[in-house]
Amino acid sequence: MPLLQLLLLAIIQGITEFLPISSSGHLILLPALSGMQDQGQVIDVAVHVGTLGAVVLYFWADVRDAIGGLPLLIRGRTDTPGSRLAFLLIVATIPGILFGLFLAMTGIDDLLRSAAVIGWTMLGFGVLLWIADRRGDSGRPAADWTLKDAIVLGLWQAIALIPGTSRSGICITGALFGGFERQAAAKISMLMSIPMILASAAYLSGEVIATADSQAAISGAIAAVFAFLSALVALTLMMRLLRSVSFTPYVIYRLALGSFLLWWAYA
């Protein structure tokens, strides 16, 4: 794969994974609109690993608590902040895994990889994010996350498997409707991405390990590094901007891109 395409894929994945504008939609659209070859599963896994590293580093204190709470959770205890967070993240991941397996086993996931689908989801869920941002913030902190919230947000997250929806966007939307403040909604969404990305990478890794060669491994390493760097920058900027800026700029971008894609798909 040409180095330029590799860097484009990594940077696009890194920037769009945590911004509410759909990383999968952009990765599908790049070869469709540019004529470039499909990047394949090796690069898909690599860029996801890169973005995973970025969110783990940024929220390391919370990740460390959750990892430390796993032994207690295994023993059936959820009475510490770490074990409780680990439990809620696991609960929130289950709907996405089940829905993802359903889409893969039925072949529906391939049918959804089209510009028209991405255009409609960009528009529809962009409007929904705007409504949630205008009406949903009741000032709840991230520490107020409950089992009910984890189940509800897990269902929201499952919808994100439809290309163009945006995993972070739909989770932020659900959290805002649940009354969480903007930064808390974004933080919960990012933490929820960790087990979801791990599950996705684990699902794809079997075939990747069996088919990857040394050149593919080198390309994957390059993609992972650049995805990590771009994701860390995008995540840091978004979390800082949310102190003073709403999600409206992302909504405007989604509406503009969605409108273009619908014109392109149907024209």
Residue, then its C-alpha position, 0 to 999 in steps of 0.5 A: m500500500p502506498l505510504l500516502q494512503l497509509l498515512l491518510l487512513a491512519i490520520i483520518q481514523g485517529i481524528t474521527e474515532f473520537l470526534p462525533i463524525s464517524s470513523s468507519g464512515h470516513l474509512i469506507l468513503l476514502p477508497a470509494l471517493s478517491g479510487m484508492q484500494d481498500q486498506g484491508q483488515v491488517i490496517d483496520v486492526a492497526v489503526h484501531v490499536g493506535t486509537l486505543g492506545a490514545v484513549v488509554l493514555y488520556f484516561w489512564a487514571d480511570v483505566r488503571d482503576a478499572i484494571g485494578g478493580l477486575p480481580l474484585l469484580i471476578r469475585g463478585r464485588t462492585d463496591t469500589p470505584g474501580s470494580r464498579l467502572a469495570f463492571l459498567l464498561i463490560v455491561a455497556t459493551i455486550p449489546g454492541i458485541l451481540f449486534g455486531l455478531f448478528l450483522a456479521m453472521t447475516g451479511i447485513d454489515d456488507l450491505l450497509r457499507s454504501a455512500a447512501v447509508i452513510g449519508w442518511t446516518m450522517l444527517g439523521f444522527g447529526v440532527l439527533l446530536w444537536i437536539a440532545d446537546r440543546r436539551g439533554d445537559s442537566g449537569r450530571p458528572a461522569a461519576d454518576w454513571t449507573l447500571k441503568d445508564a450502562i445498559v441504555l448507552g450500550l444499546w445506543q453504542a450498538i447502533a453505531l455499527i451502522p456506518g456513518t452513525s459514529r460510535s462516539g457521537i451516538c454514545i455522547t448523544g445518549a449520555l446527553f439525553g441522560g442528563f450528563e454534562r458535555q465533558a462527562a458525556a464525552k468521557i463516558s463515551m471514550l471509556m466505553s470505546i476501550p472494550m469495544i475496540l478490544a472486542s473488534a480487534a480480537y474479532l479481526s485479529g485471527e485472520v490478520i495473524a494468519t495472513a499478515d506478512s512482514q511488509a503488512a506488519i511494517s505497514g500496520a505499525i506505521a499506521a498504528v503510530f500515526a493513528f495514535l498521534s492523531a487520535l491523541v491530538a483530536l481527543t485532547l482538543m475536543m475535551r478542552l474545547l467542550r469547556s466552552v464550545s458545544f457540539t454544534p460545529y460537529v453537527i454542521y460538518r455532519l449535515a454538510l458531509g451527509s448532504f454531499l454524500l446523498w447528492w453523490a449517491y443518488a446523482 
